[in-house]
Amino acid sequence: MLKNTLRLLGLSDDQLAKIFKELNFDPQIRAESLSLQQFADLTDAIEKTQKLF
């Protein structure tokens, strides 16, 4: 599950829930199910939440 993997970035459950809700992602979504655009949107949302770069 994508959500479990993203926890490795140090994101809290609340942060992940907010990102998934904002992007209208099913909380049970798997990474391989994402389109390239969805993956790009996810990385943008993560960057806004936590400065990774």
C-alpha positions as CSV (number, residue, x, y, z in Angstrom):
1,M,0.0,0.0,0.0
2,L,1.3,3.4,-1.0
3,K,0.4,5.0,2.3
4,N,2.7,2.6,4.2
5,T,5.6,3.4,2.0
6,L,5.1,7.2,2.3
7,R,5.4,6.8,6.1
8,L,9.1,6.1,5.5
9,L,9.4,9.7,4.5
10,G,8.4,10.8,8.0
11,L,4.9,11.8,7.1
12,S,2.3,11.4,9.8
13,D,-1.0,9.7,9.3
14,D,-2.7,13.1,9.5
15,Q,-0.5,14.5,6.8
16,L,-1.0,11.5,4.6
17,A,-4.8,11.6,5.1
18,K,-4.8,15.3,4.1
19,I,-2.7,14.6,1.0
20,F,-4.9,11.6,-0.1
21,K,-8.1,13.6,0.5
22,E,-6.7,16.6,-1.5
23,L,-5.8,14.4,-4.4
24,N,-9.0,12.3,-4.1
25,F,-6.9,9.1,-3.7
26,D,-8.3,5.9,-2.2
27,P,-6.3,5.4,1.0
28,Q,-5.8,1.8,-0.1
29,I,-4.3,2.7,-3.4
30,R,-1.1,1.0,-4.6
31,A,1.8,2.9,-6.2
32,E,1.6,0.9,-9.4
33,S,-2.0,2.0,-9.9
34,L,-1.1,5.7,-10.2
35,S,-0.8,7.4,-13.6
36,L,2.2,9.6,-14.3
37,Q,0.1,12.7,-13.6
38,Q,-1.1,11.3,-10.3
39,F,2.4,10.5,-9.3
40,A,3.5,14.0,-10.2
41,D,0.6,15.5,-8.2
42,L,1.5,13.3,-5.2
43,T,5.1,14.5,-5.2
44,D,4.0,18.1,-5.5
45,A,1.7,17.6,-2.5
46,I,4.4,15.9,-0.5
47,E,6.8,18.7,-1.2
48,K,4.3,21.3,0.0
49,T,3.8,19.3,3.2
50,Q,7.5,18.6,3.9
51,K,10.4,20.2,2.2
52,L,12.3,17.3,0.8
53,F,14.3,19.0,-1.9
